[in-house]
Amino acid sequence: MHSMAAMKPRTGDGPMEVTQEGRSLIMRVPIDGGGRLVLEINNDEAQALKQCLIKAVGE
């Protein structure tokens, strides 16, 4: 009998959101097909993402 690896709980469906957890920002983005993409980013990465989005869609 083989043991299975532990599974992480699904983040579930929900709106796009960003929360501060310690020194990190946790960004949850809904994806097609259900569920959400969860990213842990720092402040420098968040600023870089902001600049990329401004270039793409404007202020």
N, CA, C and O atoms as a CHARMM CRD file, in Angstrom:
* protein
*
  236
    1    1 MET  N      0.84900  -1.17500   0.00000 PROA 1      0.00000
    2    1 MET  CA     0.00000   0.00000   0.00000 PROA 1      0.00000
    3    1 MET  C      0.89700   1.24100   0.00000 PROA 1      0.00000
    4    1 MET  O      1.82100   1.34500   0.80600 PROA 1      0.00000
    5    2 HSD  N      0.62100   2.17000  -0.89700 PROA 2      0.00000
    6    2 HSD  CA     1.41500   3.37900  -1.00700 PROA 2      0.00000
    7    2 HSD  C      0.74000   4.51200  -0.25500 PROA 2      0.00000
    8    2 HSD  O     -0.48300   4.64600  -0.29200 PROA 2      0.00000
    9    3 SER  N      1.53900   5.33400   0.43100 PROA 3      0.00000
   10    3 SER  CA     0.95400   6.49800   1.09500 PROA 3      0.00000
   11    3 SER  C      0.92100   7.66400   0.11900 PROA 3      0.00000
   12    3 SER  O      1.80200   7.79600  -0.73100 PROA 3      0.00000
   13    4 MET  N     -0.07200   8.48700   0.23900 PROA 4      0.00000
   14    4 MET  CA    -0.22400   9.63000  -0.65300 PROA 4      0.00000
   15    4 MET  C      0.40200  10.86400  -0.02100 PROA 4      0.00000
   16    4 MET  O      0.43300  11.00300   1.20100 PROA 4      0.00000
   17    5 ALA  N      0.90000  11.75500  -0.86900 PROA 5      0.00000
   18    5 ALA  CA     1.45100  13.01700  -0.37900 PROA 5      0.00000
   19    5 ALA  C      0.32700  13.87100   0.18100 PROA 5      0.00000
   20    5 ALA  O     -0.81400  13.79100  -0.27500 PROA 5      0.00000
   21    6 ALA  N      0.65100  14.67600   1.15800 PROA 6      0.00000
   22    6 ALA  CA    -0.35000  15.56600   1.73200 PROA 6      0.00000
   23    6 ALA  C     -0.80500  16.56600   0.68200 PROA 6      0.00000
   24    6 ALA  O      0.00400  17.08200  -0.08800 PROA 6      0.00000
   25    7 MET  N     -2.08900  16.83300   0.65700 PROA 7      0.00000
   26    7 MET  CA    -2.63300  17.79800  -0.29400 PROA 7      0.00000
   27    7 MET  C     -2.90800  19.10500   0.42200 PROA 7      0.00000
   28    7 MET  O     -3.44700  19.11300   1.52800 PROA 7      0.00000
   29    8 LYS  N     -2.53500  20.21300  -0.21100 PROA 8      0.00000
   30    8 LYS  CA    -2.84300  21.52100   0.35900 PROA 8      0.00000
   31    8 LYS  C     -4.29900  21.83400   0.09600 PROA 8      0.00000
   32    8 LYS  O     -4.83900  21.44500  -0.93900 PROA 8      0.00000
   33    9 PRO  N     -4.94700  22.53400   1.01900 PROA 9      0.00000
   34    9 PRO  CA    -6.35000  22.87600   0.77700 PROA 9      0.00000
   35    9 PRO  C     -6.47000  23.83300  -0.39800 PROA 9      0.00000
   36    9 PRO  O     -5.60700  24.68800  -0.59600 PROA 9      0.00000
   37   10 ARG  N     -7.53200  23.69200  -1.17300 PROA 10     0.00000
   38   10 ARG  CA    -7.78600  24.60300  -2.28900 PROA 10     0.00000
   39   10 ARG  C     -8.15400  25.96500  -1.73400 PROA 10     0.00000
   40   10 ARG  O     -8.75000  26.07300  -0.66200 PROA 10     0.00000
   41   11 THR  N     -7.79200  27.00900  -2.47700 PROA 11     0.00000
   42   11 THR  CA    -8.10100  28.35700  -2.01200 PROA 11     0.00000
   43   11 THR  C     -9.54300  28.71100  -2.30900 PROA 11     0.00000
   44   11 THR  O    -10.03700  29.72200  -1.80900 PROA 11     0.00000
   45   12 GLY  N    -10.23600  27.90900  -3.11000 PROA 12     0.00000
   46   12 GLY  CA   -11.62300  28.18300  -3.43300 PROA 12     0.00000
   47   12 GLY  C    -11.76100  29.29600  -4.45000 PROA 12     0.00000
   48   12 GLY  O    -10.78200  29.93600  -4.83300 PROA 12     0.00000
   49   13 ASP  N    -12.97800  29.51200  -4.87400 PROA 13     0.00000
   50   13 ASP  CA   -13.25500  30.59400  -5.79900 PROA 13     0.00000
   51   13 ASP  C    -13.44700  31.87100  -5.00500 PROA 13     0.00000
   52   13 ASP  O    -13.74100  31.83200  -3.81000 PROA 13     0.00000
   53   14 GLY  N    -13.28300  32.97800  -5.66000 PROA 14     0.00000
   54   14 GLY  CA   -13.50200  34.24200  -4.98600 PROA 14     0.00000
   55   14 GLY  C    -12.96100  35.38300  -5.81900 PROA 14     0.00000
   56   14 GLY  O    -12.42700  35.16600  -6.90600 PROA 14     0.00000
   57   15 PRO  N    -13.09600  36.59500  -5.31800 PROA 15     0.00000
   58   15 PRO  CA   -12.65800  37.77100  -6.05800 PROA 15     0.00000
   59   15 PRO  C    -11.13400  37.92200  -6.03700 PROA 15     0.00000
   60   15 PRO  O    -10.44300  37.27300  -5.25100 PROA 15     0.00000
   61   16 MET  N    -10.62900  38.78400  -6.90900 PROA 16     0.00000
   62   16 MET  CA    -9.21300  39.12900  -6.85900 PROA 16     0.00000
   63   16 MET  C     -8.98000  39.90100  -5.57300 PROA 16     0.00000
   64   16 MET  O     -9.75900  40.78900  -5.22600 PROA 16     0.00000
   65   17 GLU  N     -7.90800  39.56400  -4.86400 PROA 17     0.00000
   66   17 GLU  CA    -7.61400  40.28000  -3.61900 PROA 17     0.00000
   67   17 GLU  C     -6.12800  40.20200  -3.30200 PROA 17     0.00000
   68   17 GLU  O     -5.42100  39.30600  -3.76300 PROA 17     0.00000
   69   18 VAL  N     -5.67700  41.15200  -2.51200 PROA 18     0.00000
   70   18 VAL  CA    -4.30000  41.16900  -2.02100 PROA 18     0.00000
   71   18 VAL  C     -4.35400  41.44200  -0.52800 PROA 18     0.00000
   72   18 VAL  O     -5.01100  42.38400  -0.08500 PROA 18     0.00000
   73   19 THR  N     -3.66200  40.61500   0.24600 PROA 19     0.00000
   74   19 THR  CA    -3.59500  40.80400   1.69100 PROA 19     0.00000
   75   19 THR  C     -2.13600  40.83000   2.12500 PROA 19     0.00000
   76   19 THR  O     -1.27400  40.22600   1.48700 PROA 19     0.00000
   77   20 GLN  N     -1.87200  41.53500   3.21400 PROA 20     0.00000
   78   20 GLN  CA    -0.53300  41.60600   3.79600 PROA 20     0.00000
   79   20 GLN  C     -0.42600  40.49000   4.82500 PROA 20     0.00000
   80   20 GLN  O     -1.26400  40.38200   5.72000 PROA 20     0.00000
   81   21 GLU  N      0.59500  39.66700   4.69900 PROA 21     0.00000
   82   21 GLU  CA     0.84900  38.60500   5.67500 PROA 21     0.00000
   83   21 GLU  C      2.32500  38.66100   6.03100 PROA 21     0.00000
   84   21 GLU  O      3.17500  38.20400   5.26600 PROA 21     0.00000
   85   22 GLY  N      2.62100  39.21500   7.18000 PROA 22     0.00000
   86   22 GLY  CA     4.01500  39.40700   7.56900 PROA 22     0.00000
   87   22 GLY  C      4.65900  40.42100   6.64900 PROA 22     0.00000
   88   22 GLY  O      4.13500  41.51900   6.46300 PROA 22     0.00000
   89   23 ARG  N      5.79100  40.06000   6.07400 PROA 23     0.00000
   90   23 ARG  CA     6.49500  40.95500   5.14200 PROA 23     0.00000
   91   23 ARG  C      6.06600  40.74600   3.69900 PROA 23     0.00000
   92   23 ARG  O      6.53400  41.45500   2.80700 PROA 23     0.00000
   93   24 SER  N      5.18700  39.79000   3.45600 PROA 24     0.00000
   94   24 SER  CA     4.77700  39.44300   2.09700 PROA 24     0.00000
   95   24 SER  C      3.38200  39.94200   1.78100 PROA 24     0.00000
   96   24 SER  O      2.56900  40.18500   2.67300 PROA 24     0.00000
   97   25 LEU  N      3.12300  40.08700   0.49100 PROA 25     0.00000
   98   25 LEU  CA     1.78000  40.34000  -0.00800 PROA 25     0.00000
   99   25 LEU  C      1.30000  39.04400  -0.64200 PROA 25     0.00000
  100   25 LEU  O      2.02900  38.41900  -1.41300 PROA 25     0.00000
  101   26 ILE  N      0.08500  38.64200  -0.32300 PROA 26     0.00000
  102   26 ILE  CA    -0.49900  37.44000  -0.89700 PROA 26     0.00000
  103   26 ILE  C     -1.57400  37.89500  -1.87300 PROA 26     0.00000
  104   26 ILE  O     -2.56300  38.51300  -1.48000 PROA 26     0.00000
  105   27 MET  N     -1.36600  37.57800  -3.17000 PROA 27     0.00000
  106   27 MET  CA    -2.30100  37.98900  -4.21300 PROA 27     0.00000
  107   27 MET  C     -3.05100  36.75400  -4.69300 PROA 27     0.00000
  108   27 MET  O     -2.44500  35.74600  -5.05800 PROA 27     0.00000
  109   28 ARG  N     -4.37400  36.84700  -4.68700 PROA 28     0.00000
  110   28 ARG  CA    -5.22800  35.75000  -5.14400 PROA 28     0.00000
  111   28 ARG  C     -5.99900  36.23500  -6.37000 PROA 28     0.00000
  112   28 ARG  O     -6.73300  37.22100  -6.30400 PROA 28     0.00000
  113   29 VAL  N     -5.82100  35.53200  -7.48600 PROA 29     0.00000
  114   29 VAL  CA    -6.41100  35.93600  -8.76000 PROA 29     0.00000
  115   29 VAL  C     -7.28100  34.79300  -9.27800 PROA 29     0.00000
  116   29 VAL  O     -6.78900  33.67600  -9.43700 PROA 29     0.00000
  117   30 PRO  N     -8.58100  35.05300  -9.54700 PROA 30     0.00000
  118   30 PRO  CA    -9.43700  34.00000 -10.10100 PROA 30     0.00000
  119   30 PRO  C     -8.89600  33.51900 -11.44900 PROA 30     0.00000
  120   30 PRO  O     -8.37400  34.31400 -12.23100 PROA 30     0.00000
  121   31 ILE  N     -9.02100  32.22400 -11.71700 PROA 31     0.00000
  122   31 ILE  CA    -8.56400  31.67200 -12.99400 PROA 31     0.00000
  123   31 ILE  C     -9.71800  30.94800 -13.68000 PROA 31     0.00000
  124   31 ILE  O    -10.66000  30.48900 -13.03500 PROA 31     0.00000
  125   32 ASP  N     -9.61600  30.85800 -15.00800 PROA 32     0.00000
  126   32 ASP  CA   -10.63000  30.13100 -15.78000 PROA 32     0.00000
  127   32 ASP  C    -10.67200  28.68800 -15.32000 PROA 32     0.00000
  128   32 ASP  O     -9.63700  28.08500 -15.03900 PROA 32     0.00000
  129   33 GLY  N    -11.85300  28.14700 -15.24700 PROA 33     0.00000
  130   33 GLY  CA   -12.00900  26.76600 -14.82600 PROA 33     0.00000
  131   33 GLY  C    -12.19400  26.61200 -13.32400 PROA 33     0.00000
  132   33 GLY  O    -12.34900  25.49500 -12.83200 PROA 33     0.00000
  133   34 GLY  N    -12.18000  27.72100 -12.59200 PROA 34     0.00000
  134   34 GLY  CA   -12.38600  27.68300 -11.15200 PROA 34     0.00000
  135   34 GLY  C    -11.09300  27.75800 -10.37500 PROA 34     0.00000
  136   34 GLY  O    -10.01200  27.50800 -10.90700 PROA 34     0.00000
  137   35 GLY  N    -11.21800  28.10100  -9.12700 PROA 35     0.00000
  138   35 GLY  CA   -10.06000  28.24000  -8.26200 PROA 35     0.00000
  139   35 GLY  C     -9.39000  29.59000  -8.43600 PROA 35     0.00000
  140   35 GLY  O     -9.84200  30.42400  -9.22100 PROA 35     0.00000
  141   36 ARG  N     -8.32000  29.79700  -7.70700 PROA 36     0.00000
  142   36 ARG  CA    -7.57100  31.04200  -7.79000 PROA 36     0.00000
  143   36 ARG  C     -6.08300  30.74900  -7.79500 PROA 36     0.00000
  144   36 ARG  O     -5.61000  29.82600  -7.13200 PROA 36     0.00000
  145   37 LEU  N     -5.35000  31.55800  -8.56000 PROA 37     0.00000
  146   37 LEU  CA    -3.89600  31.52500  -8.55100 PROA 37     0.00000
  147   37 LEU  C     -3.44600  32.31800  -7.33700 PROA 37     0.00000
  148   37 LEU  O     -3.88500  33.45400  -7.15500 PROA 37     0.00000
  149   38 VAL  N     -2.58700  31.75700  -6.50700 PROA 38     0.00000
  150   38 VAL  CA    -2.12300  32.42800  -5.29700 PROA 38     0.00000
  151   38 VAL  C     -0.63100  32.69700  -5.43200 PROA 38     0.00000
  152   38 VAL  O      0.15900  31.77600  -5.63900 PROA 38     0.00000
  153   39 LEU  N     -0.25100  33.97500  -5.31200 PROA 39     0.00000
  154   39 LEU  CA     1.14300  34.38700  -5.42100 PROA 39     0.00000
  155   39 LEU  C      1.58000  35.08200  -4.15000 PROA 39     0.00000
  156   39 LEU  O      0.82600  35.86800  -3.57700 PROA 39     0.00000
  157   40 GLU  N      2.78800  34.79900  -3.70600 PROA 40     0.00000
  158   40 GLU  CA     3.38700  35.51400  -2.59000 PROA 40     0.00000
  159   40 GLU  C      4.45900  36.41600  -3.18400 PROA 40     0.00000
  160   40 GLU  O      5.41400  35.92800  -3.78900 PROA 40     0.00000
  161   41 ILE  N      4.31000  37.72700  -3.01700 PROA 41     0.00000
  162   41 ILE  CA     5.25200  38.68100  -3.58700 PROA 41     0.00000
  163   41 ILE  C      5.69900  39.66700  -2.51300 PROA 41     0.00000
  164   41 ILE  O      5.00400  39.89100  -1.52200 PROA 41     0.00000
  165   42 ASN  N      6.88000  40.25400  -2.73300 PROA 42     0.00000
  166   42 ASN  CA     7.34600  41.26900  -1.79100 PROA 42     0.00000
  167   42 ASN  C      7.00200  42.66300  -2.33500 PROA 42     0.00000
  168   42 ASN  O      6.44800  42.77600  -3.42800 PROA 42     0.00000
  169   43 ASN  N      7.31900  43.70400  -1.59500 PROA 43     0.00000
  170   43 ASN  CA     6.96200  45.06000  -2.01000 PROA 43     0.00000
  171   43 ASN  C      7.63300  45.46800  -3.31400 PROA 43     0.00000
  172   43 ASN  O      7.00700  46.13100  -4.14000 PROA 43     0.00000
  173   44 ASP  N      8.89300  45.08600  -3.51900 PROA 44     0.00000
  174   44 ASP  CA     9.59000  45.42000  -4.76600 PROA 44     0.00000
  175   44 ASP  C      8.91000  44.75800  -5.96300 PROA 44     0.00000
  176   44 ASP  O      8.73900  45.38300  -7.01000 PROA 44     0.00000
  177   45 GLU  N      8.52500  43.50100  -5.80500 PROA 45     0.00000
  178   45 GLU  CA     7.83100  42.79700  -6.89000 PROA 45     0.00000
  179   45 GLU  C      6.45900  43.42300  -7.14800 PROA 45     0.00000
  180   45 GLU  O      6.02300  43.50700  -8.29600 PROA 45     0.00000
  181   46 ALA  N      5.78100  43.85900  -6.09500 PROA 46     0.00000
  182   46 ALA  CA     4.48300  44.51000  -6.25200 PROA 46     0.00000
  183   46 ALA  C      4.61500  45.82600  -7.02100 PROA 46     0.00000
  184   46 ALA  O      3.77300  46.14200  -7.86200 PROA 46     0.00000
  185   47 GLN  N      5.66700  46.59100  -6.73600 PROA 47     0.00000
  186   47 GLN  CA     5.89900  47.84600  -7.46200 PROA 47     0.00000
  187   47 GLN  C      6.20900  47.56700  -8.93700 PROA 47     0.00000
  188   47 GLN  O      5.73400  48.28400  -9.81700 PROA 47     0.00000
  189   48 ALA  N      6.99900  46.53500  -9.20400 PROA 48     0.00000
  190   48 ALA  CA     7.30800  46.17000 -10.59000 PROA 48     0.00000
  191   48 ALA  C      6.04600  45.73600 -11.32600 PROA 48     0.00000
  192   48 ALA  O      5.84900  46.10200 -12.48500 PROA 48     0.00000
  193   49 LEU  N      5.19000  44.96000 -10.66300 PROA 49     0.00000
  194   49 LEU  CA     3.91800  44.53700 -11.25200 PROA 49     0.00000
  195   49 LEU  C      3.04200  45.74900 -11.53800 PROA 49     0.00000
  196   49 LEU  O      2.41400  45.82700 -12.59400 PROA 49     0.00000
  197   50 LYS  N      2.99600  46.68100 -10.61600 PROA 50     0.00000
  198   50 LYS  CA     2.21300  47.91400 -10.79100 PROA 50     0.00000
  199   50 LYS  C      2.66300  48.65300 -12.05200 PROA 50     0.00000
  200   50 LYS  O      1.83000  49.08800 -12.84700 PROA 50     0.00000
  201   51 GLN  N      3.98100  48.79600 -12.23800 PROA 51     0.00000
  202   51 GLN  CA     4.50300  49.50000 -13.41300 PROA 51     0.00000
  203   51 GLN  C      4.15300  48.75700 -14.70400 PROA 51     0.00000
  204   51 GLN  O      3.82300  49.38900 -15.70700 PROA 51     0.00000
  205   52 CYS  N      4.22000  47.44300 -14.68900 PROA 52     0.00000
  206   52 CYS  CA     3.84600  46.65500 -15.86500 PROA 52     0.00000
  207   52 CYS  C      2.37000  46.85300 -16.20800 PROA 52     0.00000
  208   52 CYS  O      2.01200  46.99300 -17.37700 PROA 52     0.00000
  209   53 LEU  N      1.51800  46.86400 -15.18500 PROA 53     0.00000
  210   53 LEU  CA     0.08800  47.04200 -15.41700 PROA 53     0.00000
  211   53 LEU  C     -0.21900  48.44200 -15.92300 PROA 53     0.00000
  212   53 LEU  O     -1.07200  48.60900 -16.79500 PROA 53     0.00000
  213   54 ILE  N      0.46400  49.45500 -15.38700 PROA 54     0.00000
  214   54 ILE  CA     0.26900  50.82900 -15.86600 PROA 54     0.00000
  215   54 ILE  C      0.64100  50.92100 -17.34100 PROA 54     0.00000
  216   54 ILE  O     -0.07600  51.55300 -18.11600 PROA 54     0.00000
  217   55 LYS  N      1.74900  50.30100 -17.74100 PROA 55     0.00000
  218   55 LYS  CA     2.15600  50.30600 -19.14300 PROA 55     0.00000
  219   55 LYS  C      1.10600  49.62800 -20.01900 PROA 55     0.00000
  220   55 LYS  O      0.84200  50.07200 -21.13600 PROA 55     0.00000
  221   56 ALA  N      0.51400  48.55800 -19.50900 PROA 56     0.00000
  222   56 ALA  CA    -0.44400  47.77400 -20.29200 PROA 56     0.00000
  223   56 ALA  C     -1.81200  48.44300 -20.41200 PROA 56     0.00000
  224   56 ALA  O     -2.42900  48.40500 -21.47700 PROA 56     0.00000
  225   57 VAL  N     -2.28900  49.05200 -19.33000 PROA 57     0.00000
  226   57 VAL  CA    -3.65500  49.57900 -19.33600 PROA 57     0.00000
  227   57 VAL  C     -3.75100  51.06900 -19.04500 PROA 57     0.00000
  228   57 VAL  O     -4.83500  51.64400 -19.15200 PROA 57     0.00000
  229   58 GLY  N     -2.65700  51.70100 -18.68400 PROA 58     0.00000
  230   58 GLY  CA    -2.67400  53.12100 -18.33400 PROA 58     0.00000
  231   58 GLY  C     -3.03300  53.31600 -16.88000 PROA 58     0.00000
  232   58 GLY  O     -3.34900  52.36400 -16.16700 PROA 58     0.00000
  233   59 GLU  N     -2.97900  54.57000 -16.44700 PROA 59     0.00000
  234   59 GLU  CA    -3.26600  54.86800 -15.03800 PROA 59     0.00000
  235   59 GLU  C     -4.73700  55.01500 -14.78800 PROA 59     0.00000
  236   59 GLU  O     -5.14900  55.26700 -13.65600 PROA 59     0.00000
